[in-house]
Amino acid sequence: MPLAITESADLTALNAFGIAACARRLITLSEESDAPEAIDQLQSAPASLLLGAGSNLLFTRDIDGTVLKVSLTGRKVFGATTAGIGPDDANVLVEAAAGEPWHDFVLWTLAQGLSGLENLALIPGSVGAAPVQNIGAYGVELGEHLHSVRALSLEDGRPCEFAASECGLGYRDSRFRSATGLSRWLILSVRFALSRNSRPRLHYPDLQSAFPPTAPPPSPLDIAQAVCTIRRRKLPDPAELRNAGSFFRNPVVDATHADRLSANHPGIPVYRDPAAPHHAKLPAGWLIEQCGWKGTRRGDAGVHTQHALVLVNYGRARGSDIAALAADIQASVIERFGVRLEPEVVFV
Ligand code: EPU
């Protein structure tokens, strides 16, 4: 099938914020065999962007160049035991193409009797975007189950396979993430190391309340369902209220700064990791709520009523409206707490 190419493409439906933006050219990649041709097209355009489900970006302008939308589909389970993913026979290697919707993929792994990704249910976005920002939720990060990433170099079309250890994974970060939305790699598919044995990960406070230790251990599907319930309670559904999930990362500060904040603000939740005693992570949602932003609405740009870390588009907000609101939030959090919030969302 030839590449699908649209000139002057409307991107409103292709970004979770629902921001009206236009691309000079949109190429939709549905067949892996067309990837080299798509890369040629990207190389000849003045400014370009790789687009998955558009769940983690904010358009602040039109794209005067080519946008490549990755719509590759397909998923498969490899043999029961695969060298390199662990010592026991319960380990299973699974692969999904980059354009698969993440949540559908998670449900499919559960239907195969595989556990590992249940805490990451209902995260918006595509499989290909998952390693880019090393998605995480409810006590589990993608990196814990990532086996490898298959990609093509955008510079010369060279195929590459990165083992998880080569992906540069950090908190919402990887070698594939770029501040502009165009990294050096076109991700084709992602492989995961999952297990037929369930090892429930219930230490996140919301899950502890859902599954008291006295109850029988929940199945991976039970956990996924609980995660969906918690997410639906706290986070707006992008199909109903346009948003890109957490707008900022949770900031990491010096331990001494965290101690000072704890002394001055006794209710502040502080996450400390014994492996990194000189630093502590703070919940950005709490800082933003304390500055009075929760539920604020400015025209069609707003801060969600249930979760202060989520900025929302009530209808016709422009990217610049959301960006201006975000800048004001950053300024007030610095003024009150001396903490700089870095966006998790990529500004395009
Ligand atoms: N909080 C408030 N007010 C708010 C929101 C949160 O005080 O309006 C407090 C909560 O009470 C809690 C703390 O902040 O004590 C943390 O809140 P929550 O459990 O909702 O998690 P989060 O740190 O805000 C992170 C991820 C989410 C992920 C959840 C659950 C980041 C940037 N965000 O949010 O990921 O779903 O944990 O694990 O790390 C995303 O990345 O888009 C995303 C939604």
Residues whose N, C-alpha, C, O or C-beta is under 5 A from the ligand:
A	BS01	EPU	G136 A137 Y138 G139 A244 G245 S246 F248 R249 N250 P269 P283 G285 W286 E289 Q306 H307 A308 L309
